[in-house]
Amino acid sequence: MPSPLTVNAERLWQQLEELAQITDPDAPWTRRAFTQRYLEGRAWLRERMHEAGMTTRLDDAGNLIGTLPGSEPALAPLATGSHIDTVPSGGRYDGVLGVLAGLEAVRSLQEAGIRLRHSLEVIDFLSEEPSEYGVSCIGSRAMVGKLSPAMLDFEEPGGERLFDAIRRMGGVPEALSQPLRQPGALAAFIELHIEQGRVLESRQLPIGVVSDIVGIHRYDIVVSGQADHAGTTPMELRRDALAEASGLIKTVQQEARRQAEGSAYLVATVGRLTVSPNASNAIPERVEMVLEVRSNDAALLEGFFPPLLDAAQRQAEDTGVSIAATSLSEGLPTQCADEVQAQIAAAADSLGLSALTMPSGAGHDAVYMAMLAPTGMLFVPCLDGRSHCPQESITRQQAADGCHVLAETLRRLDRG
């Protein structure tokens, strides 16, 4: 077995810090997809890719792809990557680590004089985080033909369609009615990510080998009642949309807790709520909210919300309130490829790093890449398991460990 690659931990850390500075200054760390700040981050990343000797291109979905040519160009490429967009006031490492560690792996290979047989792609997927258009994993969905025409018509609050936003990012939305790549177009895909949980940290382990990734269903729910004066309308005459919405939210929470008592993983969250007229002296007329359900059990995931919606609709009829729900997106649980898991574990072992096989409770672009190629993920710990917040934190050593394992895994997959 060749000696392990040497990863430049200081260079990786410096570039993580540099990209973090491309943020909305009044809300660090914020680099939302489809914004000017995001385009600045993309320009910075493209320049770093060129410095590493890679060619770059934007595909029709607006994914930025850097390529290091292999010695046998007829072979399907290996690929790694993640995303550089963030949630509002998010963290510096979620997604970003996977992209920049892939870039550092390229530099490490070149500095060691190693040329892979397969070409190696580092991909920055467009808008992995839930966007203002109501859908997440936009770039990876589109790559495999899972960004539907209905999704392309979704609008952000200002009225711009996702179709037009993708064009602004350099994509060609007219081409997205078909998959951009077919199964077998890649030899393998691997994504490095912070865990976004406490398992590795609590066990003092440096590496997680992901066994499966939860599926995610999101629903847009609209509860419609009637706005009236809060002081002059008797309780029995009210059509209070918020009261009915709150009842549904409570039911969702209770049922999720009940179903989560079994061996399968299931969580449900209403994390976005808009109330109108939203005045202290007016009965709420309309509530718009988004429900997200996650599970690694496909039957639980698909069967969770429909019966709750039916019951809520029947109950609401008695108060003159209506409830309507539209599916925003549906992603099924994904199993990581056994062979990729094995290579990640072997790479970690060769570096003297203990690893734990574990599921992912968060969704990732790897879910869609698994439709194209054998796919795997590896995790590194993050402080207190916190993510999607400014306090998200990892150490220089954790970043370097993850990058080391990533680079070694890519080299092992190349030999396979």
C-alpha positions as CSV (number, residue, x, y, z in Angstrom):
1,M,0.0,0.0,0.0
2,P,1.5,3.4,-0.9
3,S,2.3,5.8,1.9
4,P,-0.6,8.1,3.0
5,L,-1.0,11.4,1.2
6,T,0.2,14.5,3.0
7,V,-2.6,17.0,3.4
8,N,-1.7,20.6,4.0
9,A,-3.9,21.2,7.1
10,E,-2.9,24.9,7.4
11,R,-3.8,25.6,3.7
12,L,-7.2,23.9,4.1
13,W,-7.9,25.8,7.3
14,Q,-6.9,29.1,5.7
15,Q,-9.2,28.6,2.8
16,L,-12.1,27.7,5.1
17,E,-11.5,31.0,6.9
18,E,-11.2,32.9,3.6
19,L,-14.5,31.7,2.2
20,A,-16.2,32.3,5.5
21,Q,-15.4,36.0,5.1
22,I,-17.6,36.2,2.0
23,T,-20.8,36.7,4.1
24,D,-23.5,39.2,4.7
25,P,-21.6,41.3,7.3
26,D,-24.7,42.0,9.4
27,A,-25.6,38.3,9.6
28,P,-22.6,36.1,9.7
29,W,-22.4,33.5,8.5
30,T,-24.8,34.0,5.6
31,R,-24.2,33.2,1.9
32,R,-27.6,32.4,0.5
33,A,-27.9,30.7,-2.9
34,F,-29.0,33.0,-5.7
35,T,-27.6,36.1,-4.1
36,Q,-24.7,38.4,-5.1
37,R,-22.8,37.2,-2.0
38,Y,-23.1,33.6,-3.3
39,L,-21.8,34.6,-6.7
40,E,-18.8,36.2,-5.0
41,G,-18.2,32.9,-3.2
42,R,-18.5,31.0,-6.4
43,A,-16.0,33.4,-8.1
44,W,-13.5,32.9,-5.3
45,L,-13.9,29.1,-5.5
46,R,-13.5,29.0,-9.2
47,E,-10.2,30.9,-8.9
48,R,-9.0,28.4,-6.3
49,M,-9.9,25.5,-8.6
50,H,-7.9,27.1,-11.4
51,E,-4.9,27.6,-9.1
52,A,-5.1,23.8,-8.3
53,G,-4.7,23.0,-12.0
54,M,-8.4,22.1,-12.6
55,T,-10.6,23.1,-15.5
56,T,-14.0,24.4,-14.5
57,R,-17.5,24.6,-15.9
58,L,-21.1,25.3,-14.9
59,D,-23.5,22.6,-15.9
60,D,-27.1,23.3,-17.0
61,A,-28.3,23.1,-13.4
62,G,-25.8,25.8,-12.3
63,N,-23.5,23.3,-10.5
64,L,-19.9,24.5,-10.5
65,I,-17.6,21.5,-11.4
66,G,-13.8,21.5,-11.3
67,T,-12.1,18.6,-13.0
68,L,-8.6,17.2,-12.6
69,P,-7.9,15.0,-15.7
70,G,-7.0,11.3,-15.1
71,S,-4.5,9.2,-17.0
72,E,-7.4,7.1,-18.5
73,P,-9.9,9.6,-19.7
74,A,-12.3,6.9,-21.0
75,L,-13.0,5.9,-17.4
76,A,-16.0,7.4,-15.7
77,P,-14.8,10.2,-13.3
78,L,-14.7,9.9,-9.5
79,A,-16.5,12.8,-7.8
80,T,-16.6,14.5,-4.5
81,G,-18.1,17.8,-3.2
82,S,-20.9,19.4,-1.4
83,H,-22.1,23.0,-1.3
84,I,-21.0,26.5,-0.3
85,D,-24.5,28.1,0.3
86,T,-25.6,28.5,3.9
87,V,-28.8,28.9,5.8
88,P,-29.4,32.5,7.2
89,S,-27.0,33.2,10.0
90,G,-25.6,29.7,9.5
91,G,-22.2,28.1,10.0
92,R,-18.7,28.2,8.3
93,Y,-18.3,24.5,7.7
94,D,-21.6,22.9,6.8
95,G,-21.2,22.0,3.1
96,V,-18.1,24.2,2.7
97,L,-15.8,21.6,4.3
98,G,-16.8,19.0,1.7
99,V,-16.0,21.3,-1.2
100,L,-12.7,22.7,0.1
101,A,-11.5,19.3,1.4
102,G,-12.1,18.0,-2.1
103,L,-10.0,20.8,-3.5
104,E,-7.2,20.1,-0.9
105,A,-7.3,16.4,-1.9
106,V,-6.6,17.5,-5.5
107,R,-3.7,19.6,-4.4
108,S,-2.3,16.8,-2.2
109,L,-2.4,14.3,-5.1
110,Q,-0.6,16.7,-7.4
111,E,2.0,17.6,-4.8
112,A,2.7,13.9,-4.2
113,G,3.1,13.4,-8.0
114,I,0.1,11.0,-8.1
115,R,-2.1,11.0,-11.2
116,L,-5.3,9.0,-10.7
117,R,-6.6,6.8,-13.5
118,H,-10.0,8.3,-13.3
119,S,-10.6,12.0,-13.7
120,L,-11.5,13.6,-10.4
121,E,-14.4,16.1,-10.2
122,V,-15.0,18.5,-7.2
123,I,-18.6,19.7,-7.3
124,D,-20.2,22.7,-5.7
125,F,-23.9,21.9,-5.9
126,L,-26.3,24.8,-6.4
127,S,-28.5,25.6,-3.4
128,E,-28.3,22.5,-1.2
129,E,-30.0,24.3,1.7
130,P,-33.8,25.0,1.5
131,S,-34.1,28.0,-0.6
132,E,-36.5,30.9,-0.8
133,Y,-38.1,29.0,-3.6
134,G,-39.3,26.3,-1.3
135,V,-37.0,23.4,-2.4
136,S,-33.5,22.1,-1.4
137,C,-30.8,20.3,-3.2
138,I,-31.6,22.1,-6.4
139,G,-28.4,21.4,-8.2
140,S,-28.2,17.7,-7.4
141,R,-31.9,17.1,-8.0
142,A,-31.6,18.7,-11.4
143,M,-28.5,16.7,-12.3
144,V,-30.5,13.4,-12.0
145,G,-33.7,14.8,-13.4
146,K,-35.6,15.2,-10.2
147,L,-36.3,18.9,-10.4
148,S,-39.8,18.9,-11.7
149,P,-41.5,21.5,-13.9
150,A,-43.7,22.3,-10.9
151,M,-40.6,23.0,-8.8
152,L,-39.1,25.2,-11.5
153,D,-42.3,27.3,-11.3
154,F,-42.0,27.9,-7.5
155,E,-41.6,31.6,-6.7
156,E,-39.7,33.4,-3.9
157,P,-41.5,36.1,-2.0
158,G,-40.5,38.7,-4.6
159,G,-42.1,36.8,-7.4
160,E,-39.1,35.4,-9.2
161,R,-39.5,31.9,-10.5
162,L,-36.8,29.2,-9.7
163,F,-36.6,28.7,-13.5
164,D,-35.4,32.3,-13.9
165,A,-33.1,32.2,-10.8
166,I,-31.3,29.2,-12.2
167,R,-30.7,31.1,-15.4
168,R,-29.3,34.0,-13.3
169,M,-26.8,31.5,-11.8
170,G,-25.6,30.5,-15.2
171,G,-27.7,27.5,-15.7
172,V,-29.9,26.5,-18.6
173,P,-33.3,25.7,-17.1
174,E,-34.8,24.6,-20.4
175,A,-32.5,21.7,-20.4
176,L,-33.7,20.4,-17.0
177,S,-36.6,18.4,-18.2
178,Q,-34.2,15.5,-18.6
179,P,-31.4,14.2,-16.4
180,L,-28.1,15.9,-17.0
181,R,-26.3,12.6,-16.3
182,Q,-27.2,9.0,-16.5
183,P,-26.5,6.1,-14.1
184,G,-22.9,5.0,-14.6
185,A,-21.7,8.5,-15.6
186,L,-19.6,8.6,-12.4
187,A,-17.4,5.8,-11.0
188,A,-18.3,6.8,-7.4
189,F,-19.3,9.8,-5.4
190,I,-18.1,10.6,-1.8
191,E,-19.2,13.6,0.3
192,L,-17.4,14.8,3.5
193,H,-19.5,16.7,6.0
194,I,-19.7,17.8,9.6
195,E,-21.9,15.4,11.5
196,Q,-24.4,18.1,12.7
197,G,-25.0,16.0,15.8
198,R,-23.3,14.8,19.0
199,V,-22.6,11.1,18.4
200,L,-19.0,11.3,17.3
201,E,-18.1,14.0,19.8
202,S,-19.7,12.1,22.7
203,R,-17.8,9.0,21.9
204,Q,-14.5,10.9,21.1
205,L,-14.3,9.4,17.7
206,P,-12.8,11.3,14.7
207,I,-14.6,9.7,11.8
208,G,-18.1,8.6,11.0
209,V,-18.9,6.2,8.1
210,V,-22.4,7.0,7.0
211,S,-24.6,3.9,6.4
212,D,-27.8,5.6,5.3
213,I,-29.3,9.1,4.8
214,V,-32.9,10.0,5.9
215,G,-35.5,10.8,3.4
216,I,-37.2,14.2,3.7
217,H,-40.8,15.1,2.8
218,R,-41.8,18.8,2.9
219,Y,-45.4,20.1,2.7
220,D,-46.7,23.6,2.2
221,I,-49.8,24.0,4.4
222,V,-52.4,26.8,4.2
223,V,-55.0,27.3,6.9
224,S,-57.8,29.7,5.9
225,G,-60.3,31.3,8.2
226,Q,-61.7,34.8,8.5
227,A,-60.2,38.1,9.9
228,D,-62.5,39.8,12.5
229,H,-62.1,42.2,15.3
230,A,-60.5,40.5,18.3
231,G,-62.6,42.4,20.9
232,T,-66.1,42.3,19.4
233,T,-66.3,38.8,17.9
234,P,-67.5,36.1,20.4
235,M,-65.5,33.0,20.7
236,E,-68.2,30.7,19.2
237,L,-68.4,32.9,16.1
238,R,-64.7,32.9,15.3
239,R,-63.0,31.3,12.3
240,D,-59.5,31.5,13.7
241,A,-56.9,30.1,11.3
242,L,-54.1,30.3,13.8
243,A,-56.0,28.3,16.5
244,E,-56.5,25.5,14.0
245,A,-52.9,25.7,12.8
246,S,-51.6,25.4,16.3
247,G,-53.8,22.3,16.9
248,L,-52.3,20.7,13.8
249,I,-48.8,21.6,14.9
250,K,-49.3,20.0,18.3
251,T,-50.8,16.9,16.8
252,V,-47.8,16.6,14.5
253,Q,-45.4,16.8,17.4
254,Q,-47.3,14.3,19.5
255,E,-47.6,11.8,16.7
256,A,-43.9,12.2,15.8
257,R,-42.9,11.5,19.4
258,R,-45.1,8.4,19.5
259,Q,-43.8,6.9,16.2
260,A,-40.2,7.7,17.2
261,E,-40.4,5.4,20.2
262,G,-39.8,2.4,17.8
263,S,-36.5,1.4,16.3
264,A,-36.9,3.6,13.2
265,Y,-35.8,7.2,13.1
266,L,-38.5,9.8,12.6
267,V,-38.7,13.6,13.3
268,A,-41.2,16.2,12.2
269,T,-40.9,20.0,12.4
270,V,-42.9,23.1,11.5
271,G,-40.1,25.6,11.3
272,R,-41.7,28.3,9.1
273,L,-44.9,30.1,9.9
274,T,-46.5,33.2,8.4
275,V,-49.7,34.7,10.0
276,S,-51.9,37.3,8.6
277,P,-53.1,39.9,9.4
278,N,-50.6,39.4,12.2
279,A,-52.1,42.1,14.4
280,S,-52.7,41.8,18.2
281,N,-56.3,43.0,17.8
282,A,-57.3,40.9,14.7
283,I,-58.3,37.3,14.5
284,P,-55.9,35.5,12.2
285,E,-57.3,34.9,8.8
286,R,-54.6,32.9,7.1
287,V,-51.6,30.8,8.2
288,E,-49.0,29.5,5.9
289,M,-46.5,27.0,7.2
290,V,-44.1,24.4,6.1
291,L,-44.0,20.9,7.6
292,E,-40.8,18.8,7.2
293,V,-40.8,15.1,8.0
294,R,-37.6,13.0,8.1
295,S,-37.1,9.3,8.5
296,N,-34.9,6.4,7.4
297,D,-38.0,4.2,7.0
298,A,-39.8,4.9,3.7
299,A,-43.1,3.5,4.9
300,L,-43.1,5.8,8.0
301,L,-42.1,8.8,6.0
302,E,-44.8,8.4,3.3
303,G,-47.5,7.4,5.8
304,F,-46.9,10.0,8.5
305,F,-48.7,13.2,7.4
306,P,-51.7,12.1,5.2
307,P,-53.9,10.7,8.1
308,L,-53.1,13.7,10.3
309,L,-54.1,16.1,7.5
310,D,-57.4,14.2,7.0
311,A,-58.3,14.4,10.7
312,A,-57.3,18.1,10.9
313,Q,-59.4,18.9,7.9
314,R,-62.5,17.2,9.3
315,Q,-62.1,18.9,12.6
316,A,-61.5,22.3,11.0
317,E,-64.8,22.1,9.1
318,D,-66.7,22.4,12.4
319,T,-65.2,25.8,12.9
320,G,-65.5,27.1,9.4
321,V,-61.8,26.9,8.7
322,S,-60.2,25.1,5.8
323,I,-56.8,23.4,5.6
324,A,-55.0,22.6,2.3
325,A,-51.6,21.0,1.9
326,T,-49.3,20.7,-1.2
327,S,-46.3,18.5,-1.4
328,L,-43.2,20.7,-1.9
329,S,-40.6,17.8,-2.2
330,E,-40.3,14.1,-1.5
331,G,-37.0,12.4,-1.0
332,L,-36.8,8.8,0.1
333,P,-34.2,7.3,2.4
334,T,-30.9,6.4,0.8
335,Q,-28.5,3.5,1.5
336,C,-24.8,4.3,1.1
337,A,-23.0,1.8,-1.1
338,D,-21.3,-1.0,0.8
339,E,-18.1,-0.8,-1.2
340,V,-17.7,2.9,-0.6
341,Q,-18.4,2.5,3.1
342,A,-15.7,-0.2,3.2
343,Q,-13.2,2.0,1.4
344,I,-13.8,4.9,3.8
345,A,-13.4,2.6,6.8
346,A,-10.2,1.1,5.3
347,A,-8.8,4.6,4.6
348,A,-9.5,5.7,8.2
349,D,-7.9,2.6,9.6
350,S,-4.8,3.1,7.4
351,L,-4.4,6.6,9.0
352,G,-4.9,5.3,12.5
353,L,-8.3,7.0,12.9
354,S,-11.1,5.2,14.6
355,A,-14.4,5.2,12.8
356,L,-18.0,4.5,13.6
357,T,-20.7,3.4,11.2
358,M,-23.7,5.6,11.7
359,P,-26.8,7.0,9.9
360,S,-27.3,10.6,8.8
361,G,-30.4,12.4,10.2
362,A,-29.7,15.3,7.8
363,G,-30.3,15.3,4.0
364,H,-27.4,15.8,1.6
365,D,-26.7,16.1,-2.1
366,A,-25.4,12.5,-1.8
367,V,-29.0,11.4,-1.8
368,Y,-29.4,12.3,-5.4
369,M,-25.9,11.3,-6.5
370,A,-26.6,7.8,-5.3
371,M,-28.9,7.6,-8.3
372,L,-25.9,7.9,-10.6
373,A,-23.1,6.0,-8.9
374,P,-22.0,4.1,-5.8
375,T,-22.1,6.8,-3.1
376,G,-20.8,7.2,0.4
377,M,-20.4,9.9,3.1
378,L,-18.0,10.5,5.9
379,F,-18.5,12.7,8.9
380,V,-16.2,14.6,11.3
381,P,-17.4,15.8,14.7
382,C,-18.6,19.4,15.3
383,L,-18.6,21.2,18.7
384,D,-21.7,20.3,20.8
385,G,-23.3,18.9,17.6
386,R,-24.4,22.4,16.7
387,S,-25.0,23.3,13.1
388,H,-27.0,25.8,11.0
389,C,-26.0,28.5,13.5
390,P,-23.1,30.9,14.0
391,Q,-21.7,28.8,16.8
392,E,-21.0,25.9,14.4
393,S,-17.4,24.9,15.0
394,I,-14.8,22.3,14.2
395,T,-11.0,22.2,14.9
396,R,-8.2,22.4,12.4
397,Q,-7.3,18.8,13.2
398,Q,-10.9,17.6,12.6
399,A,-10.9,19.3,9.2
400,A,-7.5,17.7,8.4
401,D,-8.6,14.3,9.5
402,G,-11.6,14.4,7.3
403,C,-9.6,15.6,4.3
404,H,-7.0,12.8,4.9
405,V,-9.7,10.1,4.9
406,L,-11.4,11.7,1.8
407,A,-8.1,11.8,-0.2
408,E,-7.2,8.2,0.8
409,T,-10.7,6.9,-0.1
410,L,-10.5,8.5,-3.5
411,R,-7.1,6.9,-4.1
412,R,-8.5,3.5,-3.1
413,L,-11.6,3.9,-5.2
414,D,-9.4,4.8,-8.2
415,R,-7.5,1.5,-7.9
416,G,-10.8,-0.4,-7.8
